[in-house]
Amino acid sequence: MNIKRPKTIDEYIDLMHQAVYEIDEMRSSLDYDPEQSQQFGPFLDHLDAQVRKVFDDMVAGRYEWGYGEDFPFLPIVVKYGRFIPFQRLLMTLNDTHKNGLDIG
């Protein structure tokens, strides 16, 4: 699935909210598999905290565009991406943070 960069701020915030939801869903699925919870729990905790902070900043009007810089959570996505079912969503969010909205 190829996700395009959002065209509006509202679409961007919606995509970030989707990432928060996906993290919650992944965490919920780990509740049923203790072995995977031990394996993925630590990186998921860090990813969750960083994505939620960005979302909270967006909603509160404190968000700052990256202007060529990656999100702080990108190294987690790169390192553990094969275990993150919504990796493409996170990469699209990072691309938007770095390069802006798709207004062209």
N, C-alpha and C positions, 0 to 999 in steps of 0.2 A: 504494500500500500504506500503510495507516494502522497505525502501531505505537503501542500503548497503553503508558502508563507502567507499569513493573514494580510488582508488589505486594510483593515481598520483596527483601531485600538480595542474596540469591543470584541472583535474576533480574536485578537491576541490574548486578551484577558480570558475569554472563553476557552481557548486552547490551554492556557496555563491552569485554569480550573479543571480541565479534563485531565491534565497530568496529575494534579492532586488526587482526583478521583481514582485514577489508575493505580497510583501508589497505595491508596487505601484498599483497593481491590486485591492488589498483590499481597499486601500485608494480611488481609483477611484469609487469603488462600493458604498462606504459610501457617496459620493457626491450626490447620488440619494435617500438617506434615512437619513434625518437630525436627527431623533431620535437615530439611531444607531451611527451616527457620534458623537453625544454628549457622548454616552456611551463608544465607542471604540476609539475615537480620541486621548484621552490623552495617553493611553498605546501604541497605534500605533505610536505616535510621538516619544516616547522613544525608542521603538523597532527599528523603522526606523533609527534613529540617530546612534544607536549602531551597527546595522548590516552594515550600509553604511560605518561607520568608519573602521570596520574590512575589508570590501571589498576594500576600498580605500588603507588601509595598505597593503593588499595582492598585489594589482596592483602596488603599489609604492615600494614593496620589504621591507616594514617595519614590516610585520606580524611576530608575535612571537607565537610559539606553547604553548599550555597551560600546558603541562607536568603534567597532573593530575588535573588541575584547570579548572573550568567551564568558559564559556564566561560570561561577565558581563550581557548580556541580558537574561540569563537562568531563573532568577527569574520571569521575565515578562512572559516567555513562560510557566512556570509551573503554575503561577497564572491565566493566561488568555487563556491557551491552548485550552480549549473547544470552544473558540471563534475564534481561529486561524486555518483556513482550511489547512495551510501548517505547522502545528506544527511538524509533523514527520520529515519534511525536516530540521527544525531548531534543532530538537533533534539529528539528524544524524550529522549535522554540529558541534554541541557541542561535540558529541562523538568523532568525528575526531580531533577536537581541543585538547581534553583531552588525547586521546589515540593514536593519529597519524593515518597515512594512513593505509589502509588495504593491506599490502604488503605480508601477509602470505598466 
